[in-house]
Amino acid sequence: MDLCAAIEAPIALEPAARELIPCGFAIAIPQGYEGQVRPRSGLALKHGLWVPNSPGTIDPDYRGEVSVILGNSGQDTVQIEPGQRIAQLVVCPAVRVTLEEVDELGDTARGSGGFGHT
């Protein structure tokens, strides 16, 4: 779903600045799920607007107002308008795991190959 800016007046987002933009609602995400706040590709391409902690996570026990950290990586000041679509929210299953310390990991074809290895 689109997340919109619940602001009363425009906000001027200067280059290299970040701002917490409220969305005007709270949500109860079910246990076993998480909300993922993602940037809108059009705003990123056209204006350099992005979600710095993307994807931002909304935990199932959070009950406060949904807000978006919006950053301006462009060279121009960008106006955030009231009601403007600023991000997207995706609700996905989130598996809880229990970590187990071991002395050795099993082998794979990739092994410890890092970035660009495959």
Chimera marker file (.cmm) of the C-alpha trace (Angstrom):
<marker_set name="trace">
<marker id="1" x="0.000" y="0.000" z="0.000" r="1" g="1" b="0" radius="0.5"/>
<marker id="2" x="1.133" y="3.559" z="-0.572" r="1" g="1" b="0" radius="0.5"/>
<marker id="3" x="2.118" y="5.620" z="2.459" r="1" g="1" b="0" radius="0.5"/>
<marker id="4" x="1.148" y="9.280" z="2.274" r="1" g="1" b="0" radius="0.5"/>
<marker id="5" x="2.509" y="12.333" z="4.075" r="1" g="1" b="0" radius="0.5"/>
<marker id="6" x="0.104" y="13.340" z="6.861" r="1" g="1" b="0" radius="0.5"/>
<marker id="7" x="1.393" y="16.893" z="7.151" r="1" g="1" b="0" radius="0.5"/>
<marker id="8" x="-0.505" y="20.177" z="7.275" r="1" g="1" b="0" radius="0.5"/>
<marker id="9" x="1.980" y="22.222" z="5.266" r="1" g="1" b="0" radius="0.5"/>
<marker id="10" x="4.688" y="21.379" z="2.717" r="1" g="1" b="0" radius="0.5"/>
<marker id="11" x="8.113" y="20.381" z="4.003" r="1" g="1" b="0" radius="0.5"/>
<marker id="12" x="11.211" y="21.528" z="2.101" r="1" g="1" b="0" radius="0.5"/>
<marker id="13" x="13.722" y="18.674" z="2.124" r="1" g="1" b="0" radius="0.5"/>
<marker id="14" x="17.168" y="20.114" z="1.406" r="1" g="1" b="0" radius="0.5"/>
<marker id="15" x="19.894" y="18.103" z="-0.372" r="1" g="1" b="0" radius="0.5"/>
<marker id="16" x="21.577" y="15.584" z="1.985" r="1" g="1" b="0" radius="0.5"/>
<marker id="17" x="18.830" y="16.146" z="4.598" r="1" g="1" b="0" radius="0.5"/>
<marker id="18" x="16.590" y="13.554" z="6.272" r="1" g="1" b="0" radius="0.5"/>
<marker id="19" x="13.157" y="14.080" z="7.779" r="1" g="1" b="0" radius="0.5"/>
<marker id="20" x="10.711" y="11.901" z="9.701" r="1" g="1" b="0" radius="0.5"/>
<marker id="21" x="7.406" y="12.212" z="7.836" r="1" g="1" b="0" radius="0.5"/>
<marker id="22" x="4.249" y="11.081" z="9.682" r="1" g="1" b="0" radius="0.5"/>
<marker id="23" x="1.654" y="9.011" z="7.812" r="1" g="1" b="0" radius="0.5"/>
<marker id="24" x="-1.321" y="9.720" z="10.081" r="1" g="1" b="0" radius="0.5"/>
<marker id="25" x="-2.280" y="6.193" z="11.138" r="1" g="1" b="0" radius="0.5"/>
<marker id="26" x="-1.255" y="3.289" z="13.348" r="1" g="1" b="0" radius="0.5"/>
<marker id="27" x="-1.421" y="-0.377" z="12.368" r="1" g="1" b="0" radius="0.5"/>
<marker id="28" x="-1.548" y="-3.710" z="14.209" r="1" g="1" b="0" radius="0.5"/>
<marker id="29" x="0.587" y="-6.151" z="12.256" r="1" g="1" b="0" radius="0.5"/>
<marker id="30" x="-0.201" y="-9.772" z="13.188" r="1" g="1" b="0" radius="0.5"/>
<marker id="31" x="2.349" y="-11.909" z="15.020" r="1" g="1" b="0" radius="0.5"/>
<marker id="32" x="4.503" y="-13.791" z="12.529" r="1" g="1" b="0" radius="0.5"/>
<marker id="33" x="4.546" y="-10.863" z="10.096" r="1" g="1" b="0" radius="0.5"/>
<marker id="34" x="6.447" y="-7.620" z="9.636" r="1" g="1" b="0" radius="0.5"/>
<marker id="35" x="5.746" y="-4.384" z="7.816" r="1" g="1" b="0" radius="0.5"/>
<marker id="36" x="8.437" y="-3.337" z="5.333" r="1" g="1" b="0" radius="0.5"/>
<marker id="37" x="8.620" y="0.367" z="4.456" r="1" g="1" b="0" radius="0.5"/>
<marker id="38" x="10.147" y="0.762" z="1.006" r="1" g="1" b="0" radius="0.5"/>
<marker id="39" x="10.994" y="3.742" z="-1.204" r="1" g="1" b="0" radius="0.5"/>
<marker id="40" x="8.959" y="4.676" z="-4.262" r="1" g="1" b="0" radius="0.5"/>
<marker id="41" x="11.067" y="4.156" z="-7.374" r="1" g="1" b="0" radius="0.5"/>
<marker id="42" x="9.693" y="7.204" z="-9.187" r="1" g="1" b="0" radius="0.5"/>
<marker id="43" x="10.627" y="9.553" z="-6.334" r="1" g="1" b="0" radius="0.5"/>
<marker id="44" x="14.093" y="8.005" z="-6.169" r="1" g="1" b="0" radius="0.5"/>
<marker id="45" x="14.703" y="8.362" z="-9.898" r="1" g="1" b="0" radius="0.5"/>
<marker id="46" x="13.147" y="11.800" z="-10.452" r="1" g="1" b="0" radius="0.5"/>
<marker id="47" x="14.023" y="13.559" z="-7.180" r="1" g="1" b="0" radius="0.5"/>
<marker id="48" x="16.661" y="11.504" z="-5.342" r="1" g="1" b="0" radius="0.5"/>
<marker id="49" x="14.245" y="10.751" z="-2.474" r="1" g="1" b="0" radius="0.5"/>
<marker id="50" x="14.870" y="7.502" z="-0.637" r="1" g="1" b="0" radius="0.5"/>
<marker id="51" x="14.226" y="5.635" z="2.602" r="1" g="1" b="0" radius="0.5"/>
<marker id="52" x="17.678" y="5.523" z="4.264" r="1" g="1" b="0" radius="0.5"/>
<marker id="53" x="16.988" y="2.395" z="6.355" r="1" g="1" b="0" radius="0.5"/>
<marker id="54" x="15.217" y="0.605" z="3.522" r="1" g="1" b="0" radius="0.5"/>
<marker id="55" x="13.412" y="-1.518" z="4.077" r="1" g="1" b="0" radius="0.5"/>
<marker id="56" x="12.345" y="-0.050" z="7.381" r="1" g="1" b="0" radius="0.5"/>
<marker id="57" x="10.732" y="-2.638" z="9.638" r="1" g="1" b="0" radius="0.5"/>
<marker id="58" x="7.472" y="-2.285" z="11.547" r="1" g="1" b="0" radius="0.5"/>
<marker id="59" x="7.384" y="-4.983" z="14.232" r="1" g="1" b="0" radius="0.5"/>
<marker id="60" x="4.101" y="-6.697" z="15.162" r="1" g="1" b="0" radius="0.5"/>
<marker id="61" x="4.174" y="-5.224" z="18.686" r="1" g="1" b="0" radius="0.5"/>
<marker id="62" x="4.544" y="-1.582" z="17.504" r="1" g="1" b="0" radius="0.5"/>
<marker id="63" x="1.409" y="0.503" z="18.035" r="1" g="1" b="0" radius="0.5"/>
<marker id="64" x="2.598" y="4.055" z="17.353" r="1" g="1" b="0" radius="0.5"/>
<marker id="65" x="2.008" y="6.188" z="14.297" r="1" g="1" b="0" radius="0.5"/>
<marker id="66" x="3.597" y="4.916" z="11.100" r="1" g="1" b="0" radius="0.5"/>
<marker id="67" x="6.237" y="7.386" z="9.898" r="1" g="1" b="0" radius="0.5"/>
<marker id="68" x="8.816" y="7.312" z="7.129" r="1" g="1" b="0" radius="0.5"/>
<marker id="69" x="12.419" y="8.494" z="7.301" r="1" g="1" b="0" radius="0.5"/>
<marker id="70" x="12.810" y="10.247" z="3.963" r="1" g="1" b="0" radius="0.5"/>
<marker id="71" x="16.208" y="11.368" z="2.676" r="1" g="1" b="0" radius="0.5"/>
<marker id="72" x="17.174" y="13.629" z="-0.210" r="1" g="1" b="0" radius="0.5"/>
<marker id="73" x="20.235" y="12.366" z="-2.096" r="1" g="1" b="0" radius="0.5"/>
<marker id="74" x="19.623" y="14.762" z="-4.970" r="1" g="1" b="0" radius="0.5"/>
<marker id="75" x="21.130" y="18.174" z="-5.655" r="1" g="1" b="0" radius="0.5"/>
<marker id="76" x="17.891" y="20.163" z="-5.390" r="1" g="1" b="0" radius="0.5"/>
<marker id="77" x="15.500" y="20.945" z="-2.543" r="1" g="1" b="0" radius="0.5"/>
<marker id="78" x="12.355" y="18.814" z="-2.842" r="1" g="1" b="0" radius="0.5"/>
<marker id="79" x="8.938" y="19.849" z="-1.538" r="1" g="1" b="0" radius="0.5"/>
<marker id="80" x="6.996" y="17.151" z="0.292" r="1" g="1" b="0" radius="0.5"/>
<marker id="81" x="3.323" y="18.030" z="-0.085" r="1" g="1" b="0" radius="0.5"/>
<marker id="82" x="0.435" y="17.127" z="2.250" r="1" g="1" b="0" radius="0.5"/>
<marker id="83" x="-1.085" y="13.838" z="1.117" r="1" g="1" b="0" radius="0.5"/>
<marker id="84" x="1.817" y="13.040" z="-1.240" r="1" g="1" b="0" radius="0.5"/>
<marker id="85" x="2.644" y="9.354" z="-1.668" r="1" g="1" b="0" radius="0.5"/>
<marker id="86" x="6.126" y="9.065" z="-0.141" r="1" g="1" b="0" radius="0.5"/>
<marker id="87" x="6.767" y="5.331" z="0.353" r="1" g="1" b="0" radius="0.5"/>
<marker id="88" x="5.206" y="1.895" z="0.176" r="1" g="1" b="0" radius="0.5"/>
<marker id="89" x="4.286" y="-0.622" z="2.874" r="1" g="1" b="0" radius="0.5"/>
<marker id="90" x="4.478" y="-4.364" z="2.274" r="1" g="1" b="0" radius="0.5"/>
<marker id="91" x="3.372" y="-6.834" z="4.962" r="1" g="1" b="0" radius="0.5"/>
<marker id="92" x="5.314" y="-10.123" z="4.781" r="1" g="1" b="0" radius="0.5"/>
<marker id="93" x="5.734" y="-13.279" z="6.852" r="1" g="1" b="0" radius="0.5"/>
<marker id="94" x="8.698" y="-13.076" z="9.227" r="1" g="1" b="0" radius="0.5"/>
<marker id="95" x="10.162" y="-16.320" z="10.472" r="1" g="1" b="0" radius="0.5"/>
<marker id="96" x="11.668" y="-16.299" z="13.952" r="1" g="1" b="0" radius="0.5"/>
<marker id="97" x="14.821" y="-18.350" z="14.323" r="1" g="1" b="0" radius="0.5"/>
<marker id="98" x="16.909" y="-19.577" z="17.220" r="1" g="1" b="0" radius="0.5"/>
<marker id="99" x="20.641" y="-19.272" z="16.677" r="1" g="1" b="0" radius="0.5"/>
<marker id="100" x="22.840" y="-22.178" z="17.597" r="1" g="1" b="0" radius="0.5"/>
<marker id="101" x="26.590" y="-21.792" z="18.071" r="1" g="1" b="0" radius="0.5"/>
<marker id="102" x="28.587" y="-24.507" z="16.311" r="1" g="1" b="0" radius="0.5"/>
<marker id="103" x="32.286" y="-25.230" z="15.848" r="1" g="1" b="0" radius="0.5"/>
<marker id="104" x="32.012" y="-25.788" z="12.105" r="1" g="1" b="0" radius="0.5"/>
<marker id="105" x="29.595" y="-25.035" z="9.247" r="1" g="1" b="0" radius="0.5"/>
<marker id="106" x="28.649" y="-27.476" z="6.497" r="1" g="1" b="0" radius="0.5"/>
<marker id="107" x="30.198" y="-27.092" z="3.040" r="1" g="1" b="0" radius="0.5"/>
<marker id="108" x="28.452" y="-25.479" z="0.053" r="1" g="1" b="0" radius="0.5"/>
<marker id="109" x="29.512" y="-24.933" z="-3.568" r="1" g="1" b="0" radius="0.5"/>
<marker id="110" x="30.023" y="-21.222" z="-2.868" r="1" g="1" b="0" radius="0.5"/>
<marker id="111" x="31.799" y="-21.621" z="0.439" r="1" g="1" b="0" radius="0.5"/>
<marker id="112" x="33.086" y="-18.314" z="1.819" r="1" g="1" b="0" radius="0.5"/>
<marker id="113" x="33.097" y="-16.509" z="-1.577" r="1" g="1" b="0" radius="0.5"/>
<marker id="114" x="31.994" y="-12.912" z="-1.041" r="1" g="1" b="0" radius="0.5"/>
<marker id="115" x="30.539" y="-10.088" z="-3.140" r="1" g="1" b="0" radius="0.5"/>
<marker id="116" x="30.602" y="-10.791" z="-6.860" r="1" g="1" b="0" radius="0.5"/>
<marker id="117" x="31.596" y="-14.405" z="-6.297" r="1" g="1" b="0" radius="0.5"/>
<marker id="118" x="28.644" y="-15.978" z="-8.143" r="1" g="1" b="0" radius="0.5"/>
<link id1="1" id2="2" r="1" g="1" b="0" radius="0.2"/>
<link id1="2" id2="3" r="1" g="1" b="0" radius="0.2"/>
<link id1="3" id2="4" r="1" g="1" b="0" radius="0.2"/>
<link id1="4" id2="5" r="1" g="1" b="0" radius="0.2"/>
<link id1="5" id2="6" r="1" g="1" b="0" radius="0.2"/>
<link id1="6" id2="7" r="1" g="1" b="0" radius="0.2"/>
<link id1="7" id2="8" r="1" g="1" b="0" radius="0.2"/>
<link id1="8" id2="9" r="1" g="1" b="0" radius="0.2"/>
<link id1="9" id2="10" r="1" g="1" b="0" radius="0.2"/>
<link id1="10" id2="11" r="1" g="1" b="0" radius="0.2"/>
<link id1="11" id2="12" r="1" g="1" b="0" radius="0.2"/>
<link id1="12" id2="13" r="1" g="1" b="0" radius="0.2"/>
<link id1="13" id2="14" r="1" g="1" b="0" radius="0.2"/>
<link id1="14" id2="15" r="1" g="1" b="0" radius="0.2"/>
<link id1="15" id2="16" r="1" g="1" b="0" radius="0.2"/>
<link id1="16" id2="17" r="1" g="1" b="0" radius="0.2"/>
<link id1="17" id2="18" r="1" g="1" b="0" radius="0.2"/>
<link id1="18" id2="19" r="1" g="1" b="0" radius="0.2"/>
<link id1="19" id2="20" r="1" g="1" b="0" radius="0.2"/>
<link id1="20" id2="21" r="1" g="1" b="0" radius="0.2"/>
<link id1="21" id2="22" r="1" g="1" b="0" radius="0.2"/>
<link id1="22" id2="23" r="1" g="1" b="0" radius="0.2"/>
<link id1="23" id2="24" r="1" g="1" b="0" radius="0.2"/>
<link id1="24" id2="25" r="1" g="1" b="0" radius="0.2"/>
<link id1="25" id2="26" r="1" g="1" b="0" radius="0.2"/>
<link id1="26" id2="27" r="1" g="1" b="0" radius="0.2"/>
<link id1="27" id2="28" r="1" g="1" b="0" radius="0.2"/>
<link id1="28" id2="29" r="1" g="1" b="0" radius="0.2"/>
<link id1="29" id2="30" r="1" g="1" b="0" radius="0.2"/>
<link id1="30" id2="31" r="1" g="1" b="0" radius="0.2"/>
<link id1="31" id2="32" r="1" g="1" b="0" radius="0.2"/>
<link id1="32" id2="33" r="1" g="1" b="0" radius="0.2"/>
<link id1="33" id2="34" r="1" g="1" b="0" radius="0.2"/>
<link id1="34" id2="35" r="1" g="1" b="0" radius="0.2"/>
<link id1="35" id2="36" r="1" g="1" b="0" radius="0.2"/>
<link id1="36" id2="37" r="1" g="1" b="0" radius="0.2"/>
<link id1="37" id2="38" r="1" g="1" b="0" radius="0.2"/>
<link id1="38" id2="39" r="1" g="1" b="0" radius="0.2"/>
<link id1="39" id2="40" r="1" g="1" b="0" radius="0.2"/>
<link id1="40" id2="41" r="1" g="1" b="0" radius="0.2"/>
<link id1="41" id2="42" r="1" g="1" b="0" radius="0.2"/>
<link id1="42" id2="43" r="1" g="1" b="0" radius="0.2"/>
<link id1="43" id2="44" r="1" g="1" b="0" radius="0.2"/>
<link id1="44" id2="45" r="1" g="1" b="0" radius="0.2"/>
<link id1="45" id2="46" r="1" g="1" b="0" radius="0.2"/>
<link id1="46" id2="47" r="1" g="1" b="0" radius="0.2"/>
<link id1="47" id2="48" r="1" g="1" b="0" radius="0.2"/>
<link id1="48" id2="49" r="1" g="1" b="0" radius="0.2"/>
<link id1="49" id2="50" r="1" g="1" b="0" radius="0.2"/>
<link id1="50" id2="51" r="1" g="1" b="0" radius="0.2"/>
<link id1="51" id2="52" r="1" g="1" b="0" radius="0.2"/>
<link id1="52" id2="53" r="1" g="1" b="0" radius="0.2"/>
<link id1="53" id2="54" r="1" g="1" b="0" radius="0.2"/>
<link id1="54" id2="55" r="1" g="1" b="0" radius="0.2"/>
<link id1="55" id2="56" r="1" g="1" b="0" radius="0.2"/>
<link id1="56" id2="57" r="1" g="1" b="0" radius="0.2"/>
<link id1="57" id2="58" r="1" g="1" b="0" radius="0.2"/>
<link id1="58" id2="59" r="1" g="1" b="0" radius="0.2"/>
<link id1="59" id2="60" r="1" g="1" b="0" radius="0.2"/>
<link id1="60" id2="61" r="1" g="1" b="0" radius="0.2"/>
<link id1="61" id2="62" r="1" g="1" b="0" radius="0.2"/>
<link id1="62" id2="63" r="1" g="1" b="0" radius="0.2"/>
<link id1="63" id2="64" r="1" g="1" b="0" radius="0.2"/>
<link id1="64" id2="65" r="1" g="1" b="0" radius="0.2"/>
<link id1="65" id2="66" r="1" g="1" b="0" radius="0.2"/>
<link id1="66" id2="67" r="1" g="1" b="0" radius="0.2"/>
<link id1="67" id2="68" r="1" g="1" b="0" radius="0.2"/>
<link id1="68" id2="69" r="1" g="1" b="0" radius="0.2"/>
<link id1="69" id2="70" r="1" g="1" b="0" radius="0.2"/>
<link id1="70" id2="71" r="1" g="1" b="0" radius="0.2"/>
<link id1="71" id2="72" r="1" g="1" b="0" radius="0.2"/>
<link id1="72" id2="73" r="1" g="1" b="0" radius="0.2"/>
<link id1="73" id2="74" r="1" g="1" b="0" radius="0.2"/>
<link id1="74" id2="75" r="1" g="1" b="0" radius="0.2"/>
<link id1="75" id2="76" r="1" g="1" b="0" radius="0.2"/>
<link id1="76" id2="77" r="1" g="1" b="0" radius="0.2"/>
<link id1="77" id2="78" r="1" g="1" b="0" radius="0.2"/>
<link id1="78" id2="79" r="1" g="1" b="0" radius="0.2"/>
<link id1="79" id2="80" r="1" g="1" b="0" radius="0.2"/>
<link id1="80" id2="81" r="1" g="1" b="0" radius="0.2"/>
<link id1="81" id2="82" r="1" g="1" b="0" radius="0.2"/>
<link id1="82" id2="83" r="1" g="1" b="0" radius="0.2"/>
<link id1="83" id2="84" r="1" g="1" b="0" radius="0.2"/>
<link id1="84" id2="85" r="1" g="1" b="0" radius="0.2"/>
<link id1="85" id2="86" r="1" g="1" b="0" radius="0.2"/>
<link id1="86" id2="87" r="1" g="1" b="0" radius="0.2"/>
<link id1="87" id2="88" r="1" g="1" b="0" radius="0.2"/>
<link id1="88" id2="89" r="1" g="1" b="0" radius="0.2"/>
<link id1="89" id2="90" r="1" g="1" b="0" radius="0.2"/>
<link id1="90" id2="91" r="1" g="1" b="0" radius="0.2"/>
<link id1="91" id2="92" r="1" g="1" b="0" radius="0.2"/>
<link id1="92" id2="93" r="1" g="1" b="0" radius="0.2"/>
<link id1="93" id2="94" r="1" g="1" b="0" radius="0.2"/>
<link id1="94" id2="95" r="1" g="1" b="0" radius="0.2"/>
<link id1="95" id2="96" r="1" g="1" b="0" radius="0.2"/>
<link id1="96" id2="97" r="1" g="1" b="0" radius="0.2"/>
<link id1="97" id2="98" r="1" g="1" b="0" radius="0.2"/>
<link id1="98" id2="99" r="1" g="1" b="0" radius="0.2"/>
<link id1="99" id2="100" r="1" g="1" b="0" radius="0.2"/>
<link id1="100" id2="101" r="1" g="1" b="0" radius="0.2"/>
<link id1="101" id2="102" r="1" g="1" b="0" radius="0.2"/>
<link id1="102" id2="103" r="1" g="1" b="0" radius="0.2"/>
<link id1="103" id2="104" r="1" g="1" b="0" radius="0.2"/>
<link id1="104" id2="105" r="1" g="1" b="0" radius="0.2"/>
<link id1="105" id2="106" r="1" g="1" b="0" radius="0.2"/>
<link id1="106" id2="107" r="1" g="1" b="0" radius="0.2"/>
<link id1="107" id2="108" r="1" g="1" b="0" radius="0.2"/>
<link id1="108" id2="109" r="1" g="1" b="0" radius="0.2"/>
<link id1="109" id2="110" r="1" g="1" b="0" radius="0.2"/>
<link id1="110" id2="111" r="1" g="1" b="0" radius="0.2"/>
<link id1="111" id2="112" r="1" g="1" b="0" radius="0.2"/>
<link id1="112" id2="113" r="1" g="1" b="0" radius="0.2"/>
<link id1="113" id2="114" r="1" g="1" b="0" radius="0.2"/>
<link id1="114" id2="115" r="1" g="1" b="0" radius="0.2"/>
<link id1="115" id2="116" r="1" g="1" b="0" radius="0.2"/>
<link id1="116" id2="117" r="1" g="1" b="0" radius="0.2"/>
<link id1="117" id2="118" r="1" g="1" b="0" radius="0.2"/>
</marker_set>
